[in-house]
C-alpha cells in the first residue's frame, strides 16, 4: 500500500436513535391508526358469529370463516382479488401522498409506536433515555430496563397469541394456555411471532424500514413531482441559524429555520428532512408537527416543513393549485382500475353460489354392463356446503336420451361441511354410439344451482 493511499471502511456501525415525543395533528392521526388497527387485530378473534368465531382461518379443516362467509381453498380467487386491491391502494396512496402506509398503518410503525410509548413511560423521554443508557449499571437502571423488557415481552407474546388465534379458535387456545397443554406447533408460532414483534419493534425499528423492507427501495418508481411528500421549504428556511425571538431574521440575513434540530430528534429513522427527500423518510410527518410548534413559539407562520409537491415548492403554488395537479391521469387510472376491481370482487361474492361441487370418475371401473342390460358409469361427487345451516341437494343428469340417475337423488350436507357421495348413471345398451359423450350433472338446493360437466363412456 502506498503512503498516500487512504483506507476507507465500507461498514458503518449502527447508532441508536432516540426519537423524541411529539404532539400535533399528524401525531394524533398516527395514534388513531394505532388504536384502530390494534382494536381490530386484538379484538376480532374474540367476536362471535352464529356460535363460532367471526373470523377464523381453519387450515386443518380447510375452511375460512369471515362473518357470514364460509370459504374453501377453491375460493382462492377472492384472496387474489383482495391482494390486487391492496396493491392498487398502495400504488394509489403512494402516487397521491407518498408513503402514507408506512407512516401511519404499517405494522412495523404501529408496534414501534407502542413499544416507544412503553419505553417513554418507563425510562422517560429522549434526553432521559440517553442519560440512562450512558449511566453505569445500577439498581435503578437495572429495574427500569427489566421493567421495560418485561412489558415488551408481554406485548410480543400477546401479539403472537392473538395471531395464532386467527388460525386456532382463540377461546380454546386460551384454555390450553391456562392449562399448560399447548401443542408443539401452537407453542412454536406464538413464540415465533412474539419474538418477531419484540425484536422488530423493540430493537430493529428503523433498520427494518431502511434495510429490510423492499417498499423503501421501489417507492421512487411511484413518485413524481406532483406527489405530496414531507418537504422542507429551503427558499423560506435558508440560511438557517439561531436567533432570539425578538430579532428580525431579515436584518440578520437569516431564513425562518432556527436550526433547533428538533425535526431530526423526532424522526423515527433519524434523517434530517432539511437535506431533501430521502428513501428513509416514511412520511410520518413528526417533523411537521414539531416544526409547527417551534414556528408558533417564535412567531413565524406554520408550514416551513409541510406536505407539498416538488412542483408546488418550485412554483410556489397554493393549496388549490397543488390539489388540482394531484388529480393527474396516473391517479385517475389507478382509481378507475381500483374501482373496477372492487366492484367485480363484490359482485362475485354477491352472486356466488354458496356451495361447491367436484365430480370425479371412478377409474377402477370406467364402464360396465349391469343387470337389465344397461351401461353404467360410476362417479364420486363431493358437495361442499358453504352456508351456516344444513342443506338438501337434489341431483339430476342430462345430455343423452334415456340417461338416468340410479343412485340416491337427494343428499343432505350439514352446515359448513363437505361430503363425498357415490353416484351411478345408467344408459340403455344401444342408447348411444361407443365412445365418450358429454353429460351435465345438475345439483340444486334452496340457495342455488350448480351445473357440472363430465363424460359418460360407452364401451365398444
C-alpha positions in Angstrom: 0.0 0.0 0.0 1.4 3.4 -1.0 1.9 6.1 1.7 -0.8 8.3 0.2 -3.4 5.6 0.0 -6.4 6.0 2.3 -8.2 3.0 3.8 -12.0 3.5 3.6 -14.2 1.3 5.7 -17.5 0.3 3.9 -19.0 -0.7 7.3 -20.9 1.9 9.4 -21.6 1.0 12.9 -25.3 1.4 13.9 -26.0 4.4 16.0 -29.1 4.0 18.3 -31.8 6.5 17.5 -33.7 8.1 20.4 -36.9 9.6 18.9 -38.3 12.5 20.9 -42.0 12.5 21.7 -44.1 14.9 19.7 -47.7 16.2 19.7 -49.8 17.6 16.9 -52.3 16.9 14.2 -50.3 14.1 12.5 -49.3 12.5 15.7 -53.0 12.3 16.6 -53.7 10.7 13.3 -50.9 8.2 13.8 -52.3 7.2 17.2 -55.8 7.0 15.7 -54.5 4.3 13.3 -52.6 2.6 16.1 -55.9 2.3 18.1 -58.0 1.4 15.1 -55.7 -1.4 13.8 -55.0 -2.9 17.2 -58.6 -2.8 18.4 -59.4 -4.8 15.2 -56.4 -7.1 15.5 -56.7 -7.9 19.2 -60.5 -7.8 19.3 -61.7 -9.6 16.2 -60.8 -13.1 17.2 -63.0 -12.8 20.3 -66.0 -11.7 18.4 -68.6 -14.5 17.9 -70.9 -15.0 14.9 -73.5 -17.7 14.7 -72.0 -19.6 17.6 -68.5 -19.6 16.2 -65.5 -17.2 15.9 -66.4 -14.4 13.5 -63.1 -14.5 11.7 -61.3 -17.9 11.7 -58.9 -19.4 9.1 -59.2 -23.1 9.9 -56.3 -24.6 7.9 -56.8 -28.0 9.3 -60.4 -28.2 8.2 -59.6 -26.1 5.1 -62.4 -23.7 5.8 -62.1 -19.9 6.2 -64.9 -18.1 8.1 -65.3 -14.4 7.6 -68.5 -13.4 9.4 -71.3 -14.9 7.2 -69.0 -16.2 4.5 -67.6 -19.7 4.6 -64.8 -20.0 2.0 -62.9 -23.1 0.8 -59.4 -23.4 -0.8 -61.3 -23.3 -4.2 -62.2 -19.7 -3.4 -58.6 -18.5 -3.6 -59.8 -16.1 -6.3 -61.2 -13.9 -3.6 -57.9 -13.8 -1.9 -56.3 -12.8 -5.2 -58.8 -10.0 -5.5 -58.1 -8.7 -2.0 -54.3 -8.8 -2.7 -54.8 -6.9 -6.0 -57.0 -4.3 -4.3 -54.4 -3.9 -1.5 -51.6 -3.4 -4.1 -53.7 -0.9 -6.1 -54.5 1.0 -2.9 -50.8 1.1 -2.1 -50.0 2.4 -5.6 -52.8 5.0 -5.4 -51.9 6.3 -1.9 -48.2 6.5 -2.8 -48.8 8.3 -6.1 -51.0 10.8 -4.3 -49.2 11.4 -1.0 -46.1 9.2 -0.7 -45.6 6.6 2.0 -48.8 7.0 3.9 -49.0 3.3 4.6 -45.5 3.3 6.1 -46.1 6.4 8.2 -49.5 5.5 9.7 -50.7 2.0 9.4 -47.8 -0.4 8.7 -47.4 -3.0 11.5 -43.8 -2.0 11.9 -44.8 1.6 12.5 -47.7 0.7 14.7 -45.8 -1.6 17.0 -42.8 0.7 17.1 -45.1 3.4 18.4 -46.5 1.1 21.0 -43.0 0.0 22.1 -41.7 3.6 22.2 -44.7 4.6 24.3 -43.8 1.9 26.8 -40.2 3.0 26.7 -41.1 6.6 27.4 -43.4 5.7 30.3 -40.7 3.6 32.0 -37.4 5.3 31.0 -38.5 8.9 30.2 -38.3 11.0 27.0 -35.3 11.3 24.7 -32.8 13.1 27.0 -33.7 10.8 30.0 -33.2 7.7 27.9 -29.9 8.9 26.6 -28.7 9.7 30.1 -29.9 6.3 31.4 -28.1 4.4 28.6 -24.9 6.3 29.3 -25.0 5.8 33.0 -23.2 2.9 34.7 -25.2 -0.1 35.7 -27.0 0.5 39.0 -30.0 -1.0 40.8 -32.3 1.8 39.4 -31.1 1.3 35.9 -31.4 -2.5 36.1 -35.0 -2.2 37.4 -36.1 0.3 34.7 -34.5 -1.8 32.0 -36.0 -5.0 33.3 -39.5 -3.5 33.6 -39.3 -2.2 30.0 -38.2 -5.6 28.7 -40.9 -7.4 30.7 -43.6 -5.1 29.2 -42.1 -5.5 25.7 -42.1 -9.3 26.1 -45.7 -9.3 27.4 -46.9 -7.2 24.4 -45.0 -9.5 22.0 -46.4 -12.7 23.5 -49.9 -11.3 23.5 -49.5 -10.4 19.8 -48.2 -13.9 19.0 -51.1 -15.5 20.9 -53.6 -13.3 19.1 -52.1 -14.0 15.7 -52.4 -17.8 16.3 -55.9 -17.2 17.5 -56.9 -16.4 13.9 -56.0 -19.9 12.9 -57.0 -21.8 16.0 -60.2 -20.9 17.9 -58.9 -18.4 20.4 -61.1 -19.4 23.3 -59.9 -22.9 23.1 -56.3 -21.6 22.7 -56.7 -19.5 25.8 -57.9 -22.6 27.8 -54.8 -24.6 26.5 -52.5 -21.7 27.6 -54.0 -21.5 31.1 -53.9 -25.3 31.4 -50.3 -25.5 30.0 -51.5 -28.0 27.4 -50.5 -26.2 24.2 -49.5 -28.3 21.2 -45.9 -28.0 19.8 -46.9 -26.1 16.7 -49.1 -23.6 18.6 -46.3 -23.0 21.1 -43.8 -22.5 18.3 -45.9 -20.0 16.4 -46.9 -18.0 19.5 -43.2 -17.6 20.5 -42.1 -17.1 16.9 -44.5 -14.1 16.2 -44.0 -12.9 19.8 -40.2 -12.8 19.2 -40.6 -11.2 15.8 -42.7 -8.4 17.3 -40.3 -8.0 20.2 -37.3 -7.9 18.0 -38.6 -5.7 15.2 -40.4 -3.1 17.3 -38.1 -3.1 20.3 -34.6 -3.3 18.7 -34.5 -3.2 14.9 -37.1 -0.4 14.4 -35.8 1.9 11.7 -33.5 -0.8 10.4 -36.5 -2.8 9.2 -37.7 0.2 7.2 -34.2 1.2 5.9 -32.7 -2.2 5.1 -35.2 -5.0 5.1 -38.5 -3.5 3.7 -38.4 -3.6 -0.1 -41.0 -0.9 -0.3 -38.5 1.8 0.6 -36.5 0.8 -2.5 -39.1 0.8 -5.2 -41.3 3.7 -3.8 -39.4 6.1 -6.0 -40.9 4.5 -9.1 -44.3 5.6 -7.9 -43.3 9.2 -7.1 -43.3 12.1 -9.4 -43.1 15.9 -9.0 -46.8 16.1 -8.2 -46.7 13.6 -5.4 -47.4 15.0 -1.9 -44.3 14.5 0.2 -43.0 15.8 3.5 -40.8 18.7 2.4 -38.7 21.4 3.8 -39.1 24.9 2.2 -35.5 25.9 1.6 -36.4 29.2 0.0 -38.1 30.2 3.2 -35.9 28.5 5.7 -32.3 29.2 4.5 -29.9 30.4 5.6 -30.7 28.7 8.9 -29.4 29.9 12.2 -30.2 30.5 15.9 -31.6 33.9 16.9 -33.6 35.5 19.8 -37.4 35.7 19.5 -37.3 39.5 19.2 -34.6 39.5 16.5 -35.5 40.4 12.9 -34.4 37.5 10.7 -34.1 39.7 7.6 -31.8 42.1 9.4 -29.6 39.1 10.4 -29.8 37.7 6.8 -31.4 34.5 8.1 -34.3 32.4 7.0 -37.1 31.1 9.2 -35.3 27.9 10.2 -33.8 28.5 13.7 -31.7 25.3 13.4 -33.1 23.8 16.6 -32.7 20.3 15.1 -36.0 19.1 16.7 -37.1 17.8 13.3 -34.1 15.4 13.4 -34.8 14.5 17.1 -38.4 13.4 16.5 -37.6 11.5 13.3 -38.0 7.7 13.9 -35.5 6.9 11.2 -33.0 9.6 12.2 -32.8 11.6 9.0 -32.7 15.4 8.5 -35.6 16.4 6.3 -33.8 19.6 5.5 -31.5 17.6 3.3 -34.4 16.9 0.9 -36.4 13.8 0.1 -34.6 10.6 1.3 -35.6 7.0 0.9 -35.5 6.5 4.7 -38.4 9.0 5.1 -41.6 7.1 6.0 -43.9 10.2 5.7 -44.9 10.1 9.4 -44.9 13.9 9.5 -43.5 14.0 13.0 -41.1 16.7 11.8 -44.1 18.8 10.6 -45.7 18.7 14.0 -42.6 19.7 15.9 -41.6 22.4 13.4 -45.1 23.9 13.6 -44.7 24.1 17.4 -41.4 25.9 17.0 -42.9 28.3 14.5 -45.7 29.1 16.9 -43.2 29.8 19.7 -41.0 32.2 17.6 -44.0 33.9 16.0 -43.4 32.7 12.4 -46.1 31.2 10.0 -46.5 27.5 10.1 -45.5 25.3 7.1 -41.8 25.6 7.0 -41.9 21.8 6.8 -45.2 20.6 5.3 -46.9 18.2 2.9 -46.4 19.6 -0.6 -45.1 18.6 -4.0 -41.9 19.4 -5.7 -43.7 21.4 -8.3 -45.6 23.2 -5.5 -42.3 24.2 -3.9 -40.6 25.3 -7.1 -43.6 27.2 -8.4 -44.8 28.5 -5.1 -48.3 27.1 -5.7 -51.2 27.5 -3.3 -53.2 24.6 -1.9 -55.8 24.7 -4.7 -53.2 24.6 -7.4 -51.4 21.7 -5.7 -54.6 19.7 -5.3 -55.5 20.4 -9.0 -52.2 18.9 -10.1 -52.5 15.9 -7.8 -55.6 14.7 -9.8 -53.5 13.7 -12.8 -54.0 10.9 -15.3 -51.9 8.5 -13.4 -54.0 8.9 -10.2 -57.3 8.7 -12.2 -56.1 5.5 -13.9 -55.3 3.9 -10.5 -58.7 5.0 -9.2 -60.6 3.6 -12.2 -58.8 0.2 -12.0 -59.3 0.0 -8.3 -63.0 0.8 -8.6 -63.5 -1.8 -11.3 -61.7 -4.5 -9.3 -63.7 -3.6 -6.1 -67.0 -3.8 -8.0 -66.0 -7.0 -9.6 -65.0 -8.6 -6.3 -68.2 -7.5 -4.5 -70.4 -8.6 -7.4 -68.6 -12.0 -7.5 -69.2 -12.5 -3.7 -72.8 -11.4 -4.0 -73.6 -13.7 -7.0 -71.5 -16.6 -5.6 -73.4 -19.9 -5.2 -72.8 -20.9 -1.6 -71.8 -24.5 -2.3 -69.1 -26.2 -4.4 -69.2 -29.5 -6.3 -66.4 -31.7 -7.6 -67.1 -34.7 -9.8 -64.5 -37.5 -10.1 -64.9 -40.6 -12.2 -64.3 -44.0 -10.6 -61.2 -45.1 -12.5 -61.5 -48.7 -11.2 -64.5 -49.2 -13.4 -64.8 -46.9 -16.4 -68.0 -48.5 -17.8 -69.8 -51.8 -17.1 -72.9 -53.7 -18.1 -75.2 -54.3 -15.2 -78.3 -56.4 -14.7 -81.0 -55.5 -17.1 -78.5 -54.8 -19.9 -77.9 -51.2 -19.1 -74.5 -49.5 -19.3 -73.4 -48.0 -16.0 -70.8 -45.4 -15.2 -69.7 -44.7 -11.6 -68.6 -41.4 -10.1 -67.7 -39.8 -6.8 -69.2 -36.4 -6.1 -68.0 -34.0 -3.4 -70.6 -31.4 -2.2 -69.2 -28.6 0.0 -71.8 -26.7 1.9 -70.7 -23.1 2.4 -73.7 -22.0 4.4 -74.3 -21.9 8.1 -77.2 -24.4 8.0 -77.8 -27.9 6.7 -78.9 -28.2 3.1 -80.6 -30.8 1.0 -79.2 -31.1 -2.5 -81.1 -32.6 -5.4 -79.1 -34.4 -8.2 -80.2 -34.9 -11.8 -78.4 -35.7 -15.1 -79.0 -34.8 -18.7 -77.1 -35.0 -22.0 -78.1 -38.4 -23.5 -81.5 -39.8 -24.4 -82.5 -42.4 -21.8 -79.7 -41.4 -19.4 -80.9 -41.8 -15.8 -79.5 -41.4 -12.3 -79.8 -44.7 -10.3 -78.1 -43.6 -7.1 -79.7 -41.6 -4.3 -81.2 -38.4 -5.9 -81.1 -36.3 -2.7 -78.2 -35.7 -0.4 -78.1 -33.8 2.9 -74.9 -32.0 3.9 -74.5 -30.4 7.3 -73.7 -26.8 7.9 -70.2 -25.7 6.7 -69.4 -29.4 5.9 -68.3 -31.4 2.9 -69.5 -34.9 1.9 -68.4 -37.4 -0.7 -71.2 -39.4 -2.2 -71.2 -42.2 -4.8 -73.2 -41.6 -8.0 -74.3 -44.0 -10.7 -75.6 -43.2 -14.1 -77.2 -45.8 -16.5 -77.9 -45.8 -20.2 -79.8 -48.4 -22.3 -77.4 -50.7 -24.1 -78.0 -49.2 -27.5 -78.7 -45.7 -26.2 -75.5 -44.1 -27.7 -72.6 -44.9 -30.0 -69.4 -46.3 -28.5 -67.1 -43.6 -27.1 -67.1 -40.6 -24.8 -70.2 -38.4 -24.5 -70.5 -35.1 -22.6 -73.2 -35.0 -20.0 -74.2 -32.5 -17.4 -74.8 -33.2 -13.7 -77.1 -30.6 -12.0 -77.1 -30.1 -8.2 -79.8 -27.8 -6.9 -80.8 -26.6 -3.5 -82.7 -23.8 -1.9 -79.7 -21.4 -2.2 -78.7 -22.0 -5.8 -77.9 -24.4 -8.6 -74.6 -25.7 -10.0 -74.1 -27.4 -13.3 -71.0 -29.7 -13.6 -69.9 -31.2 -16.9 -68.5 -34.7 -17.1 -68.4 -37.6 -19.6 -70.3 -40.8 -20.0 -68.3 -43.7 -21.5 -70.0 -46.3 -23.8 -67.7 -49.4 -24.4 -67.2 -50.8 -27.9 
